Amino acid sequence: MKFLVPYDFSAVTKAALDYSIMLSKSFPGEIEVLHIIESEDQRKAAEDKLEQIITNLKVNSGTVFTQKVRVGNILEDINMEANEGHAQLLVMGTHGSHGLQKLLGSNAIRIITNSKTPFVITQSKAADDIKNIVIPVDLTKERMQILRFATLAAAKFNARVHLVCKAETDEFLLNKLNNNIQQAKSFLSKEGVSHEVHLLEGKKSLQDEVMDYGYEIGTDLFAIAHYPKGILPQFDSFSQAMITNPKEVPVLIVNASEITGVRAQYSFIGI
């Protein structure tokens, strides 16, 4: 697998790099470390600094590090590099809702919104394993699609998948939700992945109840689909809350509008 890690020499992007190294133990391949500069005269210093950092990293068997210094705009060039370099997973660090914008620019939320590449968003902590994955299930096909990506991680790490959902009172919607849950359970069973279903109480917001449950069971990863046409500024409140969750659990997030293109990238693993 090819990972792309935007890197600005801060502690939070170092945590993202460490996380990509942990993932590469189960998904060997290439980790490209990307630094964006404003002008060409910054290139030599940035390349020297990146090379020193990469030299000191411990590489996993089957994985190589590469580095790229690119002149450009962070809002555009991270995704451009992901597309041009055929990255399969973007691992990006953030300090939180305000930190993400501080780290990557005032409108950095667009990096995720406009991405065709799946992201893992990390904060200041770098987990060393994945044993529990929490996936919200609802009525949409896009949130069902994220299950396929999470299942790949669960199978590789021997992790347990927790499907969480809010009960529907309308009979038609309830039947549709139950159908999605049964499809998810069938898929997980077919792939040999341990799983369970948890019904949320519906007393608080979806994001709060998903996070509360995740914290309770000690989840290592949330997996969600993002809807770029959601609440302004181009990032729906659920996704925003999840990637900035207070306990800094990493979040696998896939742009729902790009599901078809993303699946094409991963056709070799059968999703």
C-alpha angles and dihedrals in degrees: 000000000000117000125194117202119187105216131192098167093256124132092248093056089046087057089052090051091050089051092053089051090053091050091048090064087073097025106041119191132088133341111199114197110207127198121182118211130189099223140017094247089069094058102089095050092046094048092049091049093048092048091053092051094047092047090059095050122101109235122211119233109274095019128102131192123227129178133213130188111193131185110223151070118319092217091060108022101059091062092038090055091046091053097042093044094044093236113184098196131024114207110196131177126218138175093219138280094325094028093058091058092042091049099046107019139286094286098033092131085082090069090072095034093055097039126118089187123082115248135212108202115204132179129199096313126077113205118214098208145015116228103146129036123188118206123182112221122201140149097291126097090218094063087049090055093058086064089071093058094044091049090059090056092043092053093048095047097035088239130163118242119219114201111202128188144160118244118249121222095198109087095220093050091043091055091049091049092048089050090054091049092050091049090051093048091047092051093048092048091050090053092047094242120150111237148159138191124235123192113215119223096231094222094119136028117299093247093051093049093045090050093045091053092045092052091047094057094037097246119196097198140023115206119201143158118235124219109209093192091061131104116336136290083055093271123091118233094244094057091042092053094045098052090048096044111157096238091053098235109171116252127214105209130181125190104244093209090057098046093116093051092045092051089053089057090054100041089116090069094047102247 
